[in-house]
Amino acid sequence: MLSSVFQALRPRPAEAKASRTAALVALLATGRARWTPRDYAGLAREGFARNAVAYRAVRLISEAAASVPLLLMDGDREIDAHPLLDLLARPHPRAAKADFLEALCGHLLVAGNAYVEAVAVEGAVRELHVLRPDRVRIVPGPDGWPEAFDYTLEGRTLRIPQESIVPGADVPPVLHLALFNPLDDLYGFAPLEAAAQALDLHNAAGAWNKALLDNAARPSGALVYGGTGSLSEEQFARLREELEASFQGAANAGRPLLLEGGLDWKPLGLSPKDMDFAAAREAAAREIALALGVPPMLLGIPGDNTYANYAEANRVLWRQSVLPLVKRVAGALSAWLAPAFGSGLALVPDLDQVEALAAERSELWSRVNAADFLTDAEKRAAVGYGPVAP
């Protein structure tokens, strides 16, 4: 008799709505939790907490995304007041909408994965909580899709089954957002991981500069004794102590090194100028900004003249990074929560209230207004407005 795993590998009936390859994915880890295949804590520590470029880029995108107003649409009709809007305005008692969305987008940029837990009271969704990605692991089911999530903290693990928390609607308790990953079926790929080498280079250059400052008057080199014989142990110890006491540290920077008794200084290694640390550090900073989708000009990185001015770079940030992220998050939240509040609901960003796109809107309205061959209804549709109510 075949086991359940090999039964799952048998061809499904043609009418079954499931991928035939899903069972192969499930075969690798059926019922076993899979940890995120990277060190999220390391990425957060080295790429966010210790790198000013990555920190500012992540904050710039996540704060901008959290500031975009979301509209609730029922087909073509906008809904001004609704329980779903109230839930997003106050996801839980300790966070507002901006805090919630900033944390969600920040985790997605740093880890490539973001998790949101919904809390239901008496069959209705009352709270939303963002979960740290390093504490969550996916438990694949027989069909290859997540059947549960394990949340681990201080040695204790809580398993959250993906069973609907709203009677009569398909609303699982955990929403998982993941960026495209060509090497993993379940977990997303972190943008910071693509910039890992640039992060290491940028951080190492900063550490070098700090060490150079601390040891400014003691360049890398060797003291060569040119006299007859060799230094005694007492002479060697005294020389080392004098060097450390008189020439090490920022306070002793610039002090001349006085040599006597046949001693000669032989510099070793390349100087910072020879290694061109400044240029390498700036190149690494541009690569970090590129991986996260932020124009280097907005981060104050010198030597980048790709954009004509600051306003153009800001528009590129919004069009290529912020708005796609907002639409991804809004679409995922809509698909997840809409069944609990009614079919046909969708969250969409309100682009008319984005100040960075005001110039584009003004140009669009001017072109549409000058088009005499369009009717008023067609002009309203061209700029994104519905027909006037009778």
N, C-alpha and C positions, 0 to 999 in steps of 0.2 A: 504494500500500500504506500502510495506516494506521501511524502511529508507535505505539510502546509506550504512550505517554501516552494517546492517543485510543482505543487498544484498551482501556485500563483504564476509560475512560469509557463503554464500551458496556454495555448492561444485562446483569447477571449472571443465570445460571440461577436459578430459584426456589429450588433446593435449596442454593445456596451460602450458607454461614454468614458473611456479611459485609455491612456497611452499604453501601447503594448510594451514599451521600453521601461515603464515605471517599475515593473516587477524586478527588472535587473538592478535598478537603483536600490530597491528595497532589499534585495538579496545581500548587498554589502553590509547593511547595518540594520536589519529588521529588529525593532524593539530595543535597540541599544542607543543610548544618547551619544551624540557626536559633538565634541568640543569644536569651537571655532578654530580652524586650522592656521592660527597665527597668534602671536603674542599681542593681544589688544592693549594690555597694560603697558607694554613696551612702546607701542605706537603712540599711545596717549601721553606717555611720559616724555619720550624723546621728540615726538613730532608736534605735540601741542603744549605741554608744560614747559619745555626747555628750548623751544625754537620760536623766536618772535615772529618770523615770517609765516610759519604754518599757523601759529596761534591767531594772528591777525586775519589771515585769509579765511580760516574756519569761522571766526567770529563775524567777519564781514558778510559772508554768505548766509550764515544761519540767522543773524539778526535781521538782515534784509528780508529773508524769506518769512520770518515771523511777523514782520511789519505789514505784509500784504493782506488787505482785508479779503475775507472769503464770503462769497454770495451763495445762498442756498437756492437752487433752481429746481422747479418741478416742471420738467419739459422746458418750455420757453417762458414760463412765468416765474418771476422772482418772489421769494417768500421773505417777508421782512421779520416776522416773529415766529419762532418755532423752537420746540424743546431741544432739537439738535444744535441749533445756534446757541442756546443757553448753555448746553453742555460744553461746547468748544470755548465759549467765553470764560467759563470757570471749570476746567477739567477736574480739579479737585480742590479742596479748601486751601491748600498751600501753594497754588499756582494759578496764574492767569493764562489766557490764550498765548500771549507772547512768550512766556516762560516755557510753556508746554511745547510749542512749535520750535523754539530755539534749541531746546534739549534734543528733540526728535531729529532735527536737521543736523545738529552737531554730531550726534552719535553716527548718523548715516555717513557723514563726511570723514570722520576719524576711523570708524570701524568697518564701514561698508554695510553694516547691519543696524537696524533699529527695531525695537520691540515696544509695543504699547499694550498694556493690560486694561481690559474693561471690567468694571465692577458693577454688578447688577443687584438691585434691591427690589424684591417683590416683582421680579420679571422685567424690570426696566433698567436700562443702563444709566447709572448715576454718576460714575466717576471714570476718568481715564488717567493712567499712570505710565510714564516712560520708564522702562527697565534698562539697567545697564547691560550692554551686550556681553561683557566678560562674565556676567553671572548667569547667562542664559545659554542653554544648549538644546539642540533640536533632537527629538526622538522620532525617527521616521516610522511610518506605519507600513503595512503589507503592500500598499499601492505606491510606496515611494514618497508620498507627501507626509508632512509632519502630522503625527497623531497626538503629540503632546510636547510640552516644553518643560525642561527641568530648570528651576531657579535655585542656585546654590549660594549660600552666604554663611561664612564662618563654620563650615563643615556640615551644615544642615541643608537638605535638599527638599524642595517642594515640587512635586510633579503637577502640572496644570494640563489636564486633558483638553483636547480641542473639541469639546462638546458644547453645543449652543447654550448660552446663558439666558436666552430670551425664548419663552414658550411660543411655538408656532413660527419661529423665524430662525434662519441660519446665521447666527452671530457667535462665532467662536470667541473665547475669552482673550486670546492673544493675537495681535496683528504683527506680522513680520514683514518689514520692508528691507529689501536687499538690492544693492547695486549689481549690475551685470558682472558675472564672474565666469570666464570661459573654462575654468579648471575645477569648479565645484557646482554640484547640483542643488545644494541647499543654502550655502552661505554666500554672501556678497563679497565683493572685492573692495578693499579699502583704498581710496585715492592716495592716502599717505604711504601705503605700501609701495605704490608705483614710484614714489619719490624717496624711497628709503635710502638710496645711495647719496642723493643730494642732501637729505637730512643729516646723514652721518658726516658728510664733507663740511656742511655748514656748521654743525655743532663742533666738529673737531677743529675747524679754523678758529672758532670762538674760544675753545679751550686753549689752543696754541697761543692766541693773543693774550689770554689771561696769564698763562704761564710765563710768557715773554715779559709781561709787565711785572710779575712777581720776581723774575730773575733777570731784570733788564741789564744789569751791569755784569752779569756772569754769562756771557755768550757761550755757546757750545764749543768746546775746544779742549786742548790738553796742554799742561805745563810740562815742558821737556827740560830735564836737567842736563846741562851741557858740561858740567864739571867732571873731574876725575872721580871714579868710584860711583857710589849711589847714596841717596839720602838714607839716614838712619830712620828707624821707626819713630823715634821722638821728633825728628825734624819733619817727617811726613805728616804726623798727626798735628803738629803746630801749624804747618802750612795750610792744611785743610780747614782747621778751625778759624784761622785768620781770613781765609777766603769766604767762608760761610758767614762770619760775623761782620765783615767789612764790605762785602761786595754783593751779597744776595739780598733780594727784596726790592720793592719799588722805591723805598726811601733812599736806597744807595745807587739809584739809577744815575749813570753818567760819571760816576767816580772813576778816575784813572787807575789802572792796574800797575803798580810799581813792582818791578821784578829785580831781583838781585841774586848774587851767588851763582851765576851761570844758568839761571832759569830763563826759558824762552817760551812765549805763548804761540801755540799752533792752532788756528781756528779749524774746526771740523764741521762738516755738513754744509748745507746750503743756507743762505740767509733768507729771511722772509721776502726780501725784494727779489732774490733769485727764484724763489718758488712762486712768486706772484700770488700770495695768499688773497690779497684784496680782490683781484679779478676772479679767482676761483670761487671765492665766497659769494660774490655777486652773481656769477653764473649758476651756482647752486641755488641761490635765492630765487632766481628766475625760473629754474626748473621746478621748485616747490610750488611757486605760484601757478605755473602752467598745469601741474598735476591737479590742483584744486580748482582751476578755472577762474583765476583772478588775474586781470591785467597787471603786470608788474608796476606800471605807473601808479596805480592806486595804493600800492604798498610802499611807495617811496624808494623803490629800487633804482639806483642810477644806471645810466647807460642804455635805457630802453626808450626808443622813440618810435615804437610801432604805431601808436595812435597820435592823431594830430593834436588832440587836447584832452584835458581831464574829462570833459563832458562826454566825449566820444568813448573813452575807455569805460566810463561809468555805464553808458548804454550797452556796451558789449558785455559787461558783467551781468547786467540784468537780463539781457536777451539770451545769453548763452549759458548762464550758470544759475541765477536766482529763479527765474520764471520756470525753467524746466523742472527744477527741484520742487517748487511750490505746486506745480501741476501734478507731479508724481505723488506728493504727499496728500494733496487734496483728493486725487482720484482714489488712492488707497483707502483713505478714511471714509470716503463716500461708499465705496463698494463694501466695506466692512460694516459700517454702522447703519446705512440706509435701510436694510431689512428690518431693523428694530423700530424704525420711525415711519415707515411707509415706502412703497415702491416708487420708483421714478425720481427719487431725490438725488441731487448731485451738488457737490461743492466745487465752485469755480473761483479763481482769483479775480478780483475786481481791478482790472488794469487801469480804469479811469482814475483811480485814487493813488496810483503810483507816481510820485513826483518826478522820478528819474525819467519817465516816459512822456512827460508833459509836452516836450518839444515835438516828439513824433506824433502825438495826438493832434497838436495844433496844425502840423503840416497836413495830416490826413483830412482834418475837417476843412481846411482851406481848399484842398484839391477837390473834395467831394462837393463842397458848396459851389465851386466854380463850374461844375459839370452841369450845364443847363439841360442836357438831354436826359437827366435822371429826374424822376418824380420825387416828391418829399418822402414817400414811403420807401423808395429805393435808396435814397440818401440815408435815411435812418437805419436801414438794414446794413448799408455799407460801413457805417461806423459802429455797428454792434448794438443798436437799439431796436426794440420791437415796435410794432405799429402803435399808433395813438389809439387809446381806448375810445370807443364811440360814446 
